[in-house]
């Protein structure tokens, strides 16, 4: 009986298994693509109240690392100047701020809730107010395009979809926390980074009536190596950015002029290893 049954129901061939695997992979890929489309289109509908709730999850960890100081005050004064040049639609009901973290890491990132985190290691790499304003303007560009929410939304929906498919109830309980915490290592797409660079360049021109310093920070990173450049891990190649920005400056016929020195509070920083 068993032999007769096995002959009538032979085990699946390798080809059949590969076909089933391809169908399964295609199904998961389709889900990921649909999630990407949903988040890209719905991210503009997320109200500030929801964003503030996300901020309440991730921002406190950075607030503990930051220390009120003259450096943080100076950074916020620079940010305030850039805010006055924001397009009205990008500035409505927003309250941007900088958290200054006195650590060697060369990085800056945009968090939900209109918060920009800048590490002392990055400040140590800039030599003028103008190039620092370009970095701040770049991060404001991520806010303007809602890039900081896209990554979280995609991670959130993807984790939820996978947990639902595989029935991992334990995974469901930690979805929101893991998605929001991923913002610290977020890597934006090349298109998102280009748009943020364009936005920063626009703000630099609006603030100074020239764009001197726009490429200085990225060019300096391109010449250095062997440091804790987290900025390089989450951003495109500095050389490519410099080349593209130079082309853009030429296309828009932006003028160059002298750069302004860094504020005193940012040139006399305390030891970074706090």
C-alpha positions, 0 to 999 in steps of 0.5 A: 500500500505504501509503495503504491501510494508513493508511486502515485504521489512522487516527491516534487522535483528540483524544478518544481521546488525552484518554481515554488521558491521563485513564486514565493520570492516574487510574492515577497518582492511584490509586497516590498514594492507595494509598501515602498509605493504606499509609503512614498505617497502617504508620507505627506499625509502624516500629521505633525502629531503622529511625527511627535509621537515617533519623536518621543520614542527616539529623541530622548536617547539623543537628548541624553547624549547632548549637552546644553552649551554655547556650541549648541546655542550657536548651532541653533542660531545658525539654524534659525537663520536658515529657517527664515529662508525656507519656502513658506510651505516647508516652514509652516508649524515647524520648530526645528532645533539642533542637538549637539553631541560632543563625540568624535563621530563625523555625522549629522542626521534628521530625526522625527520631530524637527530635530537635527543631531550634529556630532562634534566630530563633524564640527571639527571637520568644517572650516567656515560658517558657510560649509556648516550652513550647507550641512544644516541646509542639507538636513533641512532638505530631508525634512522638506522632502519627508525623507526622515519619515519614509525610512521609518514608514517603510521599515514599519510596514515591512516588518508588520507585513513579514510578521503577519506572513510568518505569524511571528507575534513576538516580532509584532510587539517590537515593530514600532520601536525597531523601525524608529530606532533604525533612523540613526543608521538610515541610508537615503537613496541617491535621489533623496540625497541629491534633492537634499543637496539641492535644497541646501544649496538653495538655502545657502544662496538665499542666505548669503547671495552666493554659494561659497563653501557649498562643496568645501566640507565634502571635498575635505572628507574626500581627501581624508581617511582613517577616521570615524566617518559615519557620515560617509556610511550613510551618504553618497561618495563625497567626490561625486557630490562635489562634482555634481554640486559644481555642475549645479552651481555652474548651471544656476550661475551662482556666484562665489564670494568669501566664506565667513569664519565659524562662530567662536563657540564652535572653534573652541570646543572642549575635548570630544571624548565625552 
